[in-house]
Amino acid sequence: MMVNPYIKQYPELMAGKSVLYVHGFASSGQSGTVARLREVMPQARVLAPDLPLHPEEAIALLRQTCEQEHPDLIIGTSMGGMYAEQLHGFDRICVNPALEMGETMRAHGMTGTQQYQNPRQDGVQEFYVDKALIKEYKERSEHRFEQVTAEEQQRVYGLFGDEDTTVDTYDLFREHYPQAIRFHGEHRMNDKSFMHSVVPVIRWIDDRQQHRERPIVYVGIETMMDSWQKPASSVQKAVRMLIEHYQVYFVAPADDSAAASWLAEHINVPAWHHIIFTYRRDLLYGDYLIQKQEARGKEQEASGEKQEGDMLATLIDYGSDTFKTWEDVIVYFEHLGGQ
């Protein structure tokens, strides 16, 4: 049996909670994304209804489902992202949301007889799209952003693939919601983009709902690069392991303007809003600090301030005999078991 190199189960993630998945156009509740959600979060209850073709019927069904099931999280992709944004009062993740659905249908020639991409419970395999139906979607999409409050802004995330050639509503979304994040991927997610982009955001939401405080790990950016400014061997593997158990922040000197771009490219979603620029790492309050020892001297020289006394976090001296590589760091934290 072939082992999927990307998919991993997290029994504790959203355990005992309900997750409502809202599928995209011409899809169903039996899409590959639903299978991923159920495999990754085996202790969560994933609801995935087949949506009616007509948008007013679809939004009515979704609102009825929300009233009955009170989902702890709603995830919508593409057209489903448009609907999810309109389901106010819930934590939501909108992935590549088609916020201008009628225009998207027109631009991509989604007219005539169409085939459903996944099986549906009613057994219907094809449907017909005409101008009247496109108008219905256009009218429904115009209900976006109707109840954007300060509270809503903190409950809604938007994830936007940087290689999405079907829909690009990042700028439109960001005008109303600050939590807009670019991820490495196309319009249709695969296992890799799902695990590296959607799962970290689910974890942030689950932690907030549970008031869960994880131990804090700071990672000096100098430990993450090789001499060619490429990711050091196993550093991405280490970050994926660390974010499962810890709050991970990435630390760069205050004058390192390129750090954010490098982290966005090579670490991507886990680095969003998790970057700290400082010359005084000795003042960082947390549990662990992974850095090269010479970085402390360089930052002390740059700041003109002498750093005295003990660090406020346990120092992991990357490059030393004990932590010569990121594989050594991984082994160390595996032994800690999240402590």
Buried (B, 14 or more C-beta within 10 A) or exposed (E): EEEEEEBEEBEBBBEEBBBBBBBBBBBBBBBBBBEBBBBBBBEBBBBBBBBBBBBEEBBEBBBEBBEEEEBBBBBBBBBBBBBBBBBBEBBBBBBBBBBBBBBBBBEEEBBEEBEBBBBBEEEEEEEEBEEEBBEBBBEBBEBBBEEBEEEBEEBBBBBBBBEBEBBBBBEBBBEBBEBBBBBBBBBBBEBEBBBBBBBBBBBBBBBEEEEEEBBBBBBBBBBBBEEEEEBBEBBBEBBBBBBBBBBBBBBBBBEBEEBBEBBBEBBBBBBBEBBBBBBEBBEBEBBBBBBBEEBBEEBBEEBEEEBEEEBBBEBBBBBEEEBEBBEBBBEBBEEEEEE
